[in-house]
Amino acid sequence: MKKLLMIIGTLGVMSFTTNQVMNTWLLSEAINDVQDMQEWLEQDIYNGRIDQSVASDYLETSELAEDRLIKYYNNNK
């Protein structure tokens, strides 16, 4: 009986750890995606593909989203 409980406990811990690692990775990828989009916007501004005033609104919003994601990431490590 003890062995069965130990096996179940071990599997439970492994499952939680795997889910936590996956969630951390997904959150990290979301932050990376936002940062990529910011770089693309800056390139589009430089190349004249998007108006400066419109792009600044997009950049401001994406920076706010990035900050919130990073804060959430740091609070849930």
C-alpha positions, -999 to +999 in steps of 0.1 A: +000+000+000+029+024+009+045+017-025+012+025-043+009+058-024+045+067-032+040+060-069+008+080-070+025+109-051+055+108-074+033+109-105+014+138-091+045+158-085+059+150-120+026+160-136+025+193-117+062+200-125+056+193-162+026+215-164+045+243-146+074+241-170+051+241-200+032+271-187+065+290-180+077+282-215+044+293-231+045+326-211+081+332-221+072+326-258+043+351-255+067+377-242+091+370-270+063+373-296+054+407-282+090+418-284+093+406-320+062+426-329+077+457-314+108+452-335+087+448-366+068+480-358+101+499-354+114+486-387+081+496-404+084+531-390+120+533-402+111+520-437+081+543-439+055+515-441+034+529-412+026+564-400+046+574-369+016+585-349-003+552-355+028+532-348+035+550-315+000+540-303+007+504-312+041+505-296+027+520-264+001+493-261+025+465-269+049+478-243+022+478-217+012+442-226+049+432-225+053+448-190+022+430-177+034+396-191+068+401-175+053+410-142+030+380-143+060+358-153+081+371-124+053+367-099+046+331-109+081+315-112 
